């Protein structure tokens, strides 16, 4: 267990924030456990000061234009959320105005108003959310002003970021996270490296730039398209990305490319699950690198690797989320000799 890598700054580190409109004319954040009310935003020490200025400008515009604001209790009202994204690497800012379906006559005027707040605002889009579920995917994103994405730079690689793109919310620590994964992966020249839950390819492209034959697997088809575009923009044309469930796509990759030297996985908070972990173990990589934001599911998943001879070599926590109890943890496991008889039937049986 290595010492926790602290964040370079515990303040103003978040590169993405989502704010909700409220029918009382307020744009802000939900208090914990109170999803029908909004805390007005006067100051925020997690977001950039620019973010607060943009929130205040959006709130003022909505009031002056008498725009209808979404009520989570009745599901009526046009304006629902404001998404603010900022790139540490390029200084670009992106705004996503999330609305209910319907006519938005003031869209262009609102985009111009928000862009006038700061020259860094390079993109303003409108996205529609038809569902009352705030975790549901956005629909029908329309460009209102500027470009349809901003660019972030991590480890010398450029990544296009859209309004819904999953990316680490702490860009400074993302830089350290990528460097750590590459360090733990070791010498990769010409070796096969598989990146599960690859998103837009942050680890995949870093492994490829280190000389690996890199393959990324991701469930989201739109993320895979973004990852392929990122590979092209970085000149990494031999990197491969496949869309689909990790459990079903991994055997295809193994059949085509053979056994990998390294498998990297960065699953969501729910973890990868036993079936995926056992498929990884059967692939026989010399090293497995598991990146996790949830120590509980991390521990549960790592247990699945033990019967196959894998043992933990390194545990490296990182503070990606200052001012919260959350921690990012990177674990490297190596394969050791194991007697076949010690593998339980559940691990030997095909799935």
C-alpha positions as CSV (number, residue, x, y, z in Angstrom):
1,X,0.0,0.0,0.0
2,X,1.6,3.2,-1.2
3,X,0.8,6.6,0.5
4,X,-2.1,8.5,-1.0
5,X,-1.2,10.8,-3.8
6,X,-2.7,14.2,-2.8
7,X,-4.4,16.6,-5.2
8,X,-2.1,19.6,-6.1
9,X,-5.0,21.9,-5.0
10,X,-8.0,20.9,-2.9
11,X,-10.0,23.9,-4.3
12,X,-11.6,24.8,-7.6
13,X,-10.5,21.5,-9.2
14,X,-13.8,20.3,-10.8
15,X,-13.8,20.6,-14.6
16,X,-17.5,19.7,-14.8
17,X,-20.5,20.8,-12.8
18,X,-24.2,20.4,-13.4
19,X,-26.8,22.9,-12.0
20,X,-30.5,22.6,-11.8
21,X,-33.2,25.3,-12.6
22,X,-36.0,25.7,-10.1
23,X,-39.4,27.3,-10.8
24,X,-38.8,29.9,-8.2
25,X,-36.2,31.5,-10.5
26,X,-33.2,29.9,-9.0
27,X,-30.3,28.0,-10.7
28,X,-28.1,26.1,-8.3
29,X,-27.4,22.8,-6.6
30,X,-29.7,20.3,-4.8
31,X,-29.0,20.0,-1.1
32,X,-28.2,16.4,-0.1
33,X,-31.4,14.3,-0.1
34,X,-33.6,17.2,-1.2
35,X,-34.2,16.8,-4.9
36,X,-37.2,19.1,-5.1
37,X,-35.3,22.2,-3.7
38,X,-32.3,24.2,-4.9
39,X,-29.5,25.9,-3.0
40,X,-28.8,29.2,-4.7
41,X,-25.2,29.5,-5.7
42,X,-23.3,32.5,-4.5
43,X,-19.8,31.0,-4.2
44,X,-18.3,27.6,-4.8
45,X,-14.9,26.3,-3.8
46,X,-15.0,23.1,-5.9
47,X,-15.7,24.8,-9.3
48,X,-13.8,27.6,-11.0
49,X,-14.9,31.1,-10.2
50,X,-15.9,31.4,-13.9
51,X,-18.4,28.6,-13.4
52,X,-20.2,30.7,-10.7
53,X,-20.2,33.7,-13.0
54,X,-21.8,31.7,-15.8
55,X,-24.5,30.3,-13.4
56,X,-25.4,33.8,-12.3
57,X,-25.6,35.0,-15.9
58,X,-27.8,32.1,-16.9
59,X,-30.1,32.7,-13.9
60,X,-30.4,36.4,-14.7
61,X,-31.2,35.7,-18.4
62,X,-33.9,33.2,-17.5
63,X,-35.5,35.7,-15.2
64,X,-35.3,38.7,-17.5
65,X,-36.7,36.6,-20.5
66,X,-39.4,35.1,-18.2
67,X,-38.4,31.6,-19.3
68,X,-40.4,28.7,-17.8
69,X,-38.3,26.7,-15.4
70,X,-38.7,23.0,-14.8
71,X,-40.5,21.8,-11.8
72,X,-39.4,18.3,-10.7
73,X,-42.7,17.7,-9.0
74,X,-45.0,18.4,-11.9
75,X,-42.5,17.8,-14.7
76,X,-43.5,21.1,-16.3
77,X,-41.3,23.9,-17.5
78,X,-38.6,24.3,-20.3
79,X,-35.2,25.0,-18.7
80,X,-33.9,22.1,-16.7
81,X,-30.1,22.2,-16.2
82,X,-27.0,24.0,-17.0
83,X,-23.8,21.9,-17.6
84,X,-20.5,23.7,-17.4
85,X,-17.3,22.0,-18.6
86,X,-13.8,23.4,-18.6
87,X,-10.5,22.2,-20.1
88,X,-7.4,22.7,-17.9
89,X,-5.2,21.9,-20.9
90,X,-6.6,24.4,-23.4
91,X,-8.6,26.8,-21.2
92,X,-11.7,26.2,-23.2
93,X,-15.2,26.2,-21.7
94,X,-18.3,24.4,-22.8
95,X,-21.9,25.1,-21.8
96,X,-24.8,22.7,-22.1
97,X,-28.3,24.1,-21.7
98,X,-30.6,21.1,-20.9
99,X,-34.3,21.6,-21.6
100,X,-37.5,19.7,-21.9
101,X,-38.8,19.0,-25.4
102,X,-40.5,22.0,-27.0
103,X,-39.8,25.4,-28.7
104,X,-36.9,27.4,-27.3
105,X,-37.2,30.8,-29.1
106,X,-34.6,32.4,-26.8
107,X,-31.9,29.7,-27.3
108,X,-29.6,31.8,-29.6
109,X,-30.0,34.9,-27.4
110,X,-29.2,32.9,-24.3
111,X,-26.1,31.4,-25.9
112,X,-24.8,34.8,-26.9
113,X,-25.4,36.1,-23.4
114,X,-23.5,33.3,-21.8
115,X,-20.6,33.5,-24.3
116,X,-20.2,37.2,-23.5
117,X,-19.3,36.3,-19.9
118,X,-15.8,35.2,-20.9
119,X,-13.7,34.6,-24.0
120,X,-13.0,31.1,-23.0
121,X,-16.6,30.0,-23.8
122,X,-16.0,28.2,-27.1
123,X,-19.1,26.0,-27.2
124,X,-22.8,26.4,-26.3
125,X,-25.2,23.5,-27.0
126,X,-28.8,22.7,-26.3
127,X,-29.7,19.2,-25.2
128,X,-33.2,17.8,-24.6
129,X,-34.1,15.6,-21.7
130,X,-37.5,14.0,-22.2
131,X,-37.4,11.8,-19.1
132,X,-38.0,12.8,-15.5
133,X,-35.0,10.7,-14.7
134,X,-32.0,13.1,-14.5
135,X,-29.6,10.2,-15.0
136,X,-31.2,9.3,-18.4
137,X,-29.1,10.1,-21.5
138,X,-29.6,13.4,-23.2
139,X,-31.3,13.6,-26.6
140,X,-31.0,15.7,-29.7
141,X,-28.0,17.9,-28.9
142,X,-28.0,21.0,-31.1
143,X,-25.1,23.4,-31.5
144,X,-26.1,27.0,-30.6
145,X,-22.7,28.8,-30.8
146,X,-19.1,28.0,-31.5
147,X,-17.9,24.4,-31.8
148,X,-19.6,21.1,-30.7
149,X,-16.8,20.1,-28.2
150,X,-13.8,21.4,-26.3
151,X,-10.4,19.8,-26.1
152,X,-8.7,18.5,-23.0
153,X,-5.0,17.6,-22.8
154,X,-3.8,14.7,-20.6
155,X,-0.4,13.2,-20.8
156,X,0.3,15.1,-23.9
157,X,-2.7,13.5,-25.6
158,X,-5.7,15.5,-26.9
159,X,-9.3,14.5,-26.1
160,X,-12.5,15.9,-27.5
161,X,-15.0,16.5,-24.7
162,X,-18.8,16.8,-25.5
163,X,-21.6,17.8,-23.2
164,X,-22.1,14.1,-22.1
165,X,-18.6,12.7,-22.5
166,X,-17.4,10.8,-19.4
167,X,-14.0,12.2,-18.3
168,X,-12.3,12.5,-15.0
169,X,-13.6,15.6,-13.2
170,X,-10.2,16.5,-11.8
171,X,-7.9,17.1,-14.8
172,X,-4.7,17.6,-12.7
173,X,-5.2,14.3,-11.0
174,X,-6.2,12.6,-14.3
175,X,-2.7,13.5,-15.5
176,X,-1.2,11.6,-12.5
177,X,-3.6,8.7,-12.9
178,X,-2.6,8.2,-16.5
179,X,1.1,8.4,-15.6
180,X,0.5,5.8,-12.8
181,X,-1.2,3.3,-15.1
182,X,1.5,3.6,-17.6
183,X,4.2,3.1,-14.9
184,X,2.5,0.0,-13.6
185,X,2.0,-1.4,-17.1
186,X,5.8,-1.5,-17.6
187,X,7.5,-2.1,-20.9
188,X,4.9,-2.4,-23.6
189,X,6.6,-2.1,-26.9
190,X,4.8,-4.3,-29.3
191,X,2.8,-6.0,-26.6
192,X,-1.0,-6.4,-26.5
193,X,-2.8,-4.2,-23.9
194,X,-6.5,-4.3,-23.5
195,X,-8.5,-1.5,-21.8
196,X,-11.9,-2.5,-20.6
197,X,-14.5,0.2,-19.9
198,X,-12.3,2.5,-22.0
199,X,-14.7,5.5,-22.4
200,X,-13.2,7.9,-24.8
201,X,-9.8,6.2,-24.7
202,X,-7.8,8.0,-22.0
203,X,-5.9,4.9,-20.9
204,X,-6.0,3.1,-24.3
205,X,-4.3,6.0,-26.1
206,X,-1.7,6.4,-23.3
207,X,-0.8,2.7,-23.6
208,X,-0.7,3.0,-27.4
209,X,1.6,6.0,-27.2
210,X,3.9,3.9,-24.9
211,X,4.2,1.4,-27.8
212,X,1.5,-1.1,-27.0
213,X,-0.8,-2.7,-29.4
214,X,-3.8,-1.2,-27.6
215,X,-7.5,-2.3,-27.8
216,X,-10.3,-0.5,-26.0
217,X,-13.7,-2.0,-25.2
218,X,-16.6,0.2,-24.2
219,X,-20.4,-0.4,-23.9
220,X,-21.3,3.1,-25.2
221,X,-21.2,3.3,-29.0
222,X,-21.0,7.1,-28.9
223,X,-17.9,6.9,-26.6
224,X,-16.3,4.4,-29.0
225,X,-16.8,6.9,-31.9
226,X,-15.3,9.6,-29.7
227,X,-12.4,7.4,-28.8
228,X,-11.7,6.6,-32.5
229,X,-11.8,10.3,-33.3
230,X,-9.3,10.9,-30.4
231,X,-7.0,8.2,-31.8
232,X,-7.0,9.9,-35.2
233,X,-6.4,13.3,-33.8
234,X,-3.4,12.0,-31.9
235,X,-2.0,10.1,-34.8
236,X,-2.5,6.7,-33.1
237,X,-4.1,5.0,-36.1
238,X,-3.3,1.4,-35.1
239,X,-5.4,1.6,-31.9
240,X,-8.6,-0.4,-32.0
241,X,-11.9,0.3,-30.3
242,X,-14.8,-2.0,-30.0
243,X,-18.4,-1.3,-28.8
244,X,-20.1,-3.8,-26.6
245,X,-20.4,-5.5,-23.2
246,X,-16.9,-6.4,-21.9
247,X,-18.0,-10.0,-21.1
248,X,-19.0,-10.7,-24.7
249,X,-16.4,-8.6,-26.6
250,X,-13.4,-9.7,-24.7
251,X,-13.4,-13.3,-26.2
252,X,-13.5,-11.7,-29.7
253,X,-10.4,-9.7,-29.0
254,X,-8.6,-12.7,-27.5
255,X,-9.5,-14.8,-30.5
256,X,-8.2,-12.2,-32.9
257,X,-5.1,-10.9,-31.0
258,X,-4.2,-13.6,-28.5
259,X,-3.4,-13.3,-24.8
260,X,-2.6,-9.7,-23.6
261,X,0.4,-8.8,-21.5
262,X,-1.7,-6.2,-19.6
263,X,-5.4,-5.7,-19.0
264,X,-6.5,-2.4,-17.6
265,X,-10.1,-1.9,-16.4
266,X,-11.8,1.2,-15.0
267,X,-15.4,0.1,-14.4
268,X,-18.3,2.2,-13.0
269,X,-19.0,2.3,-9.3
270,X,-20.9,-0.9,-9.4
271,X,-17.7,-2.7,-10.4
272,X,-17.1,-5.3,-13.2
273,X,-18.7,-8.3,-11.6
274,X,-17.5,-11.9,-11.2
275,X,-18.1,-13.1,-14.8
276,X,-16.0,-10.3,-16.3
277,X,-13.3,-10.8,-13.7
278,X,-13.1,-14.5,-14.4
279,X,-13.0,-13.9,-18.2
280,X,-10.0,-11.5,-17.6
281,X,-8.3,-14.1,-15.4
282,X,-8.8,-16.9,-18.1
283,X,-7.1,-14.6,-20.7
284,X,-3.9,-15.0,-18.6
285,X,-2.4,-11.5,-18.7
286,X,0.9,-11.1,-16.8
287,X,-0.5,-8.0,-15.1
288,X,-3.9,-6.7,-14.4
289,X,-4.4,-3.0,-13.5
290,X,-7.8,-2.2,-11.8
291,X,-8.8,1.5,-11.5
292,X,-11.6,2.0,-9.1
293,X,-13.7,4.8,-7.5
294,X,-15.4,2.4,-5.1
295,X,-13.2,0.3,-2.7
296,X,-16.1,-1.9,-1.8
297,X,-16.7,-3.3,-5.3
298,X,-13.0,-3.2,-6.0
299,X,-12.4,-5.7,-3.1
300,X,-15.3,-7.9,-4.2
301,X,-14.0,-8.1,-7.8
302,X,-10.3,-8.7,-6.8
303,X,-11.4,-11.8,-4.8
304,X,-12.5,-13.4,-8.1
305,X,-8.9,-13.3,-9.4
306,X,-7.3,-15.1,-6.4
307,X,-8.2,-18.7,-7.5
308,X,-6.4,-18.0,-10.8
309,X,-3.1,-17.2,-9.1
310,X,-3.3,-13.4,-9.2
311,X,-1.9,-11.6,-6.2
312,X,-1.9,-7.9,-5.4
313,X,1.5,-6.2,-6.0
314,X,0.7,-2.5,-5.6
315,X,-2.2,-0.5,-4.1
316,X,-2.0,3.2,-5.0
317,X,-4.8,5.5,-3.7
318,X,-5.2,9.0,-5.3
319,X,-7.3,11.9,-4.0
320,X,-9.3,12.8,-7.1
321,X,-12.2,14.3,-5.1
322,X,-10.9,16.7,-2.4
323,X,-13.5,17.8,0.2
324,X,-15.3,14.4,-0.2
325,X,-14.8,11.0,1.3
326,X,-14.3,9.4,-2.1
327,X,-11.0,8.0,-3.2
328,X,-9.6,6.6,-6.5
329,X,-7.6,3.4,-6.1
330,X,-5.3,1.8,-8.6
331,X,-4.3,-1.9,-7.9
332,X,-1.8,-3.9,-9.9
333,X,-2.0,-7.7,-9.7
334,X,0.6,-10.2,-11.0
335,X,0.0,-13.8,-12.0
336,X,1.8,-16.5,-10.0
337,X,2.0,-20.3,-10.5
338,X,-1.0,-22.1,-9.2
339,X,-2.1,-25.8,-9.0
340,X,-5.1,-26.6,-11.2
341,X,-6.7,-28.5,-8.3
342,X,-6.8,-25.3,-6.3
343,X,-9.1,-23.6,-8.8
344,X,-12.7,-24.1,-7.6
345,X,-15.3,-25.5,-10.0
346,X,-17.0,-22.1,-10.4
347,X,-13.8,-20.7,-11.8
348,X,-13.1,-23.6,-14.1
349,X,-16.6,-23.9,-15.7
350,X,-17.2,-22.0,-18.9
351,X,-19.7,-19.1,-18.9
